[in-house]
């Protein structure tokens, strides 16, 4: 069963799914917790302010910053967007590195809800372009709100398997080697309709805040 995340106007709401059993006990989990806290502090946000901006409860943000729970990709994405970062940028920021990052050193993060693996390919210092590799298990779905694409221009390139991309009302059936550029920001769903794993790369051209893209009406 896949849980669809919706914005909750109550920042103290306690109905946000997470996997408390899958506590992040590795180096990336701890670094990610401290990175969220540091990014919030840099913006001068209190926990309450970040909760208001992201729609994630104060209690959940506190758990994420303490490393007490492993958030799903959808929930962490909402926090990252409120901090002015992409999800992959937040993960990469948790890792130190130079201009070269070897495959073995690229931070990978597993979504406890879907089992998808998100790998940050770009060096952490990359300013304008992010490359993200995602491995989507059979039958899995990833949903992103339009707000996730306001400050990026994404292209999706399928490496292996088949990817079904619902871009608002438009559907794309993508096979290995296919590449699509997303249009104006809309809610999107990435899904794997097959019995084999699907692997794809998302290239994100980062825009300045002054070049914010208008959502599709």
Secondary structure, 3 states (H helix, E strand, C coil): CCCCCCCCCCCCCCCCCCECCCCCCCHHHHHHHHHHHHHHHHCCCCHHHHHHHHCCCHHHHHHHHHCCCECCHHHHHHHHHHCCCCHHHHHHHCCCCCCCCCHHHCCEEECCCCCCEEEECCCCCCCCEEEEEEEECCCCEEEECHHHHCCEEEEEEEEECEEEEEECCEEEEEECCCEEECCCCCCEEEECCCCCCEEEEEEEEECCHHHCCCCCC
